[in-house]
Amino acid sequence: DDELTLSLEKISVIVDKQKETLRFTDQNGHLILQEKEGGRQITHSTVQGEPTFAIEQQFLSLPEEYLYGTGQFQDGYLNIKGLTRRLTQVNTQISIPFILSSKGYGLLWHNYGLTDFNPADQKVELTPMTREGTTVTVNVTSSGGPTQEVRVSNGFSASFEIPEGGKYALLLDVGQSMSRKHYLNIDGKNIIDVTNGWLPPTSSVIVDLEAGKHEVLVQGNKNDKPILFYKLATDETTFRSPVAEAIDYTVFAGFGDDVISSYRQLSGAAPMMPQWALGYIHCRERFKTQEELLSVARKFRERKLPLDVIVQDWLYWGKYGWNAMRFDETNYPDATQMVKDLHAMDVRLMISVWSKVDTTSAIGKQLTANGAYIP
């Protein structure tokens, strides 16, 4: 027998011994997911001097399928079928190697390291233009307090040629750990144009391109080292991880709530937040004083605007140093009373911790004194 079938209540997995692939069907026998023949790769690798495996698994996606997931991204895509994404954890981007399909399944790629979703192996490295762009000085808040930052922009150009036209998945990597501008222009047409204070190092898009040569322009910081990755967008879904012990993934049968319920059962039951945490949470870069925070809360109540939680972000520790877990009395003379005043207005306080444990922090000193600090 060339096939082996394992059946559960709502899902069956068929092992094709000849092709060395798996395919999955629902409780009615309808195909929902299958591995691509020859789409499994496990190779020996070394990362930072440690032996490991680099892995990849390709799946065939049904033509009419929609895919959702992989976490919180700023590229604007809801249906991510065919899209190229790099799953990294940075400020404003929360990567989760989990997808939900319109065909009745979910898939968890069980890997805790870097993962590329539908990776593109073709690339073009852009070169800086000969003349720098604009220079601006902006006011920013640093760990030492308010300061100014000089930002110098520049343009980068390149060209690439493709043998056939069609829909292409592009991934722009600016070459830094974070970015403030994602700008991609191809043949005089703006493809990506996003500017804000917290952008991840990569952005993704799917575009129609004709066969032939294409001119590329990227704008960003003068220190960027942009690379544009590209591939044909196909009916395939690929997960690739450079650090792994094995190919490890879980398929969940069902739609929406059923899949999330199974995912929760597998990954651990997360406690539900209290009802008040589902309301409006007001946050800004930071409040600078106790009175400023309280006055904002009072304004919400005076104007009868809904408010459930107000957030005190960083630098409230002042003279006590980063992550002292104490309010500097200079600007917060009575933090206990501040909390009581908020509660009297039926407002909760959320404090942003900004954790730091080194030998200069209070907890670091305690650990060092007891011989328990591990650098």
SVG drawing of the C-alpha trace seen along z (x, -y; Angstrom):
<svg xmlns="http://www.w3.org/2000/svg" viewBox="-21 -71 53 73">
<polyline fill="none" stroke="black" stroke-width="0.4" points="0.0,0.0 1.5,-3.4 -0.6,-5.4 -1.2,-5.5 -4.2,-7.3 -4.7,-8.6 -8.2,-9.8 -9.5,-11.9 -13.0,-13.3 -12.7,-16.4 -9.4,-15.8 -7.5,-13.1 -3.9,-13.0 -2.8,-10.9 0.9,-9.8 2.0,-9.3 5.0,-6.9 6.1,-7.3 6.1,-11.1 7.0,-11.4 4.3,-14.0 1.3,-14.7 -2.1,-15.9 -5.0,-16.8 -8.7,-16.4 -11.7,-17.6 -14.4,-15.3 -16.1,-15.1 -13.0,-14.0 -12.4,-17.4 -8.8,-18.3 -7.8,-21.3 -4.0,-21.3 -1.2,-19.3 2.6,-19.4 4.3,-20.1 6.3,-17.1 9.9,-17.8 9.0,-20.9 10.6,-19.7 14.2,-20.7 16.4,-20.0 20.1,-21.0 22.9,-21.1 23.9,-24.7 25.9,-26.7 24.7,-29.9 27.0,-31.8 29.3,-28.8 26.5,-26.5 25.4,-23.5 21.8,-23.6 19.4,-22.8 18.0,-25.1 14.5,-24.0 11.8,-24.8 8.4,-23.3 6.3,-24.2 2.5,-23.6 0.2,-23.8 -2.6,-26.4 -6.0,-25.9 -6.6,-28.6 -9.6,-30.1 -8.1,-30.1 -7.6,-33.2 -4.9,-33.2 -4.8,-35.4 -2.3,-35.7 1.5,-35.8 0.9,-38.6 0.8,-42.4 2.3,-44.1 2.2,-47.6 2.1,-46.5 -1.7,-46.7 -2.4,-43.2 -5.3,-41.1 -5.2,-38.3 -1.5,-37.3 -1.6,-34.5 1.5,-34.7 2.8,-37.7 6.5,-37.6 7.0,-38.5 9.9,-38.3 8.7,-37.4 10.8,-39.4 10.0,-41.0 10.5,-44.7 8.7,-47.7 5.2,-47.9 5.6,-44.5 4.5,-41.3 5.3,-38.2 3.3,-34.9 4.1,-32.0 0.4,-31.0 -2.0,-31.2 -5.8,-30.8 -7.3,-29.5 -10.7,-30.2 -10.7,-26.5 -11.1,-25.3 -7.8,-24.9 -5.1,-26.7 -1.4,-26.0 1.2,-26.7 4.8,-26.7 6.4,-25.6 9.7,-27.6 10.7,-30.3 13.4,-31.9 13.5,-33.9 11.1,-32.7 10.5,-33.8 7.0,-33.4 7.0,-32.8 10.7,-33.8 11.9,-35.5 15.4,-34.4 15.9,-36.7 17.2,-40.1 18.7,-43.4 21.0,-45.5 20.4,-49.2 23.3,-51.8 23.1,-55.3 22.7,-58.2 25.7,-60.5 24.0,-63.5 22.5,-63.3 18.9,-64.4 17.3,-66.7 18.6,-67.3 16.1,-67.9 16.5,-68.4 13.7,-67.0 12.8,-67.1 12.9,-63.6 12.7,-62.1 15.7,-60.0 16.6,-58.1 18.3,-61.2 15.3,-63.5 14.4,-65.8 17.0,-66.2 17.4,-66.9 18.2,-64.5 19.6,-65.3 18.2,-63.1 19.7,-63.0 17.8,-61.3 19.1,-59.8 17.9,-58.0 19.0,-54.6 18.6,-53.1 19.0,-49.9 17.4,-47.9 16.3,-44.3 15.0,-42.1 12.4,-39.4 11.8,-36.8 8.0,-36.7 5.2,-39.0 2.7,-38.4 2.0,-39.1 5.3,-39.5 5.8,-39.4 8.3,-42.0 10.0,-42.5 12.0,-45.7 14.6,-45.4 16.1,-48.8 19.2,-47.1 18.8,-48.5 17.1,-47.2 14.3,-49.8 13.2,-52.4 11.2,-55.7 10.5,-55.5 9.4,-52.8 9.4,-54.2 9.6,-52.1 9.1,-53.3 9.2,-51.1 9.3,-52.6 8.1,-55.9 5.1,-54.5 5.0,-54.7 4.5,-51.2 5.2,-51.7 5.1,-55.1 4.9,-55.0 6.5,-57.4 6.2,-57.2 8.4,-57.1 8.4,-53.3 8.7,-51.1 10.1,-47.6 13.1,-47.0 11.0,-45.2 7.8,-45.9 6.0,-43.7 3.8,-44.2 2.3,-42.3 2.4,-44.1 1.8,-43.4 5.0,-43.5 5.6,-43.0 8.5,-40.9 11.7,-42.9 13.8,-45.5 12.5,-47.6 14.0,-50.7 13.8,-50.9 14.1,-53.9 14.1,-53.7 14.2,-56.7 15.3,-56.5 18.0,-57.3 21.5,-57.9 22.8,-55.0 20.3,-52.5 21.5,-49.5 18.3,-48.6 17.8,-45.3 14.7,-44.4 13.7,-40.7 11.3,-39.5 9.6,-36.3 6.5,-35.3 3.5,-35.1 2.2,-31.5 -0.3,-29.2 2.2,-27.9 2.8,-28.7 6.3,-28.3 7.8,-28.6 11.6,-28.8 13.6,-29.0 17.4,-29.2 17.6,-27.7 15.6,-24.6 15.9,-21.1 13.4,-19.6 10.4,-20.5 7.6,-20.9 4.1,-22.2 0.6,-21.6 -2.6,-21.6 -5.9,-22.5 -9.2,-21.6 -12.2,-23.9 -13.1,-27.5 -12.5,-30.6 -13.4,-30.0 -12.8,-26.2 -9.2,-26.8 -8.5,-29.4 -10.0,-27.2 -7.7,-24.3 -4.7,-26.7 -5.5,-27.9 -5.7,-24.3 -2.4,-23.5 -0.4,-26.6 -2.0,-27.1 -5.1,-28.8 -4.5,-32.5 -6.6,-34.2 -9.3,-36.5 -8.7,-40.2 -11.1,-41.9 -14.0,-43.7 -12.6,-47.2 -9.5,-46.3 -11.7,-45.9 -12.6,-49.6 -10.7,-52.6 -7.0,-52.7 -5.5,-56.2 -1.8,-56.3 0.7,-58.9 4.4,-59.1 4.4,-59.9 2.9,-62.2 5.6,-64.4 3.9,-65.1 1.4,-63.8 -0.8,-66.8 -0.7,-66.5 -1.9,-62.9 -4.7,-63.7 -5.8,-66.8 -6.2,-64.7 -8.3,-62.1 -10.5,-64.9 -11.0,-66.3 -12.3,-63.0 -14.8,-62.9 -15.8,-66.6 -16.5,-66.0 -18.2,-62.7 -15.8,-60.8 -15.3,-57.1 -12.1,-56.2 -11.2,-53.0 -7.4,-53.0 -4.7,-55.7 -1.1,-54.8 2.0,-56.3 4.8,-55.6 8.6,-56.0 10.9,-58.4 8.6,-58.7 11.5,-57.2 13.6,-60.4 16.5,-60.6 16.1,-56.9 17.3,-55.6 15.9,-53.4 13.4,-50.8 13.8,-51.8 10.1,-51.0 9.7,-54.2 8.1,-57.6 10.4,-60.6 8.8,-62.8 9.9,-65.9 7.2,-65.4 5.0,-62.9 4.9,-64.2 2.3,-61.6 1.9,-58.6 -0.3,-56.9 -2.8,-59.8 -2.6,-60.0 -3.8,-56.4 -6.5,-57.0 -7.7,-60.1 -7.9,-58.0 -9.8,-55.3 -12.2,-57.9 -12.9,-58.8 -13.3,-55.1 -10.1,-55.1 -7.4,-52.5 -3.6,-53.2 -1.3,-51.2 2.4,-51.7 4.9,-50.9 7.7,-49.1 10.6,-49.5 12.5,-46.6 16.2,-46.9 18.3,-44.6 22.0,-45.5 24.5,-46.0 23.4,-49.7 19.7,-48.9 18.3,-48.3 17.4,-44.7 20.8,-44.2 22.6,-45.4 20.6,-43.0 21.4,-40.1 25.1,-41.0 25.3,-41.3 23.9,-37.8 26.2,-36.3 23.2,-35.7 23.8,-38.2 24.5,-36.4 26.0,-38.9"/>
</svg>
